[in-house]
Every structure is written in C-alpha cells, then in structure tokens.
Amino acid sequence: MNTKESFSTRLAQLRTDEEISAREMSLDLGQNPSYINRIENQKAYPSMQVFFYICDYLKITPGDFFNQHMSYPKEINELIKILQNLNSEQLKLIKQIAEQFCKKK
C-alpha cells in the first residue's frame, strides 16, 4: 500500500468511526462538498494546513493519524487515551481485571 493509499484509507476509517459523512466533513472544514471524497478516492491530497484542520476536526493529533494502534476499533482507542493518564498501580489493577475477563471466555 503506497503512502497516498494509506492516507486515504486511514482518513476514511477515522471519518466513518465518527459516523461523519464525507460531504459533512468537507463542508465543516470549509471546503467544497466533494473534497474529503476526493482525498479518500486518491484524487486529491490535503495541504499540510488542511491536514492539521482534519486532525483537529477528528480530535486527534497528527501523530495519532499515522500511529499503527489507531487502526483499532474506536472503543480501544478511547481506552488507550484513558490508560495513558493512569499511574503504574492503576495500570496493574486494570491489567488484572482485563486478564480476569479473558479467563471467563
């Protein structure tokens, strides 16, 4: 998968995870109605400035846009954000709870 294809696939995934139409996102970003669709179909590529607007719109950092773990389902990404704010002891407790859930399967 090339960079442009990866970018367009990632954008489509993030947008659909938020249940936002391409048209709605385009208009909210102040672009023409087909702008996001053109990016997702690899017919356009955003400028760096618009890329930052896209990240702000999706409430993610530019780094998050390209992070591999961000391809997880939305719920896992939300959990990761919460876990990043916990201390070591809290993380150990959460890990133990998760392990107990896995044993019950």
Buried (B, 14 or more C-beta within 10 A) or exposed (E): EEEEEEBBBBBBBBBEBEEBEBBEBBBEBEBEEBBBBBBBEEEBEBEEEBBBBBBEBBEBEEEBBEBEEBEBEBEEBEBBEEEEEEEEEEEEEBEEEEEEEEEEE
